[in-house]
Amino acid sequence: MCDVKKYENIYNEIRNLQPEDTLQLVLEAETEEQRDFYEMIGNFLLQQRQRQVIERNLF
């Protein structure tokens, strides 16, 4: 069984990443798989921010 609290903490840390942080992770990734993973995270966070802007009618 996995340590749910551990992954919840990781999730919360990831959600606090700024766009420049994800860019740095992508640029400094050691493997293509890591780069793809960080790009996916960056895209996810961007989509979340876009959703918030749309919900608030800020566009």
N, C-alpha and C positions, 0 to 999 in steps of 0.2 A: 504494500500500500504506500502511496506517495505522501509526502509531507505537504498537505494542502496549504498550510500557513506559509511555508517557504515559497510556494509558487504564487500565492496571493501577494506576498511582499515583492517578488520579482515583477509581477503584473503592475503593481502600484509604482514601482520605480520606472518601468518602461513608459507608463502613461504620463510621467512627468518629463520625459525627454522633449527637448526643443528641436526644431527642424535642423539647426546647425549641429546638434548632437548626433542625430541620425546620419547626417551627411558625413561627419567625422568617422562614425562607425563604418559606413560604407567604404569610405576612402582608405581606411586602415585595416579593412578585413584581410585576413590571411588567406582565405580560400574563396572560391566562387560561391560555394554553398553559404558561407557566412555572409558574403555580400548580398546574396539573394534574400537571406533571412532579414538582414537589417533594412534592405529596401522594402520588404514586405511590412515591416514594423513602421517605417516612415510613411508608407502609403496608408496604412491603417490609421495612424494618428492624424494624417492630413484629412482623411475621410471623416473622422470624428469631428475635427474642427470645422470642416465644411458643413456638416450636418447641423452643428450648433449655430453657425451663421445663418443658414437657411431657416431654422426654427425660430430665430429671433428677428427674421426679416431684415437683416443687416446688409444684404447684398444690393 
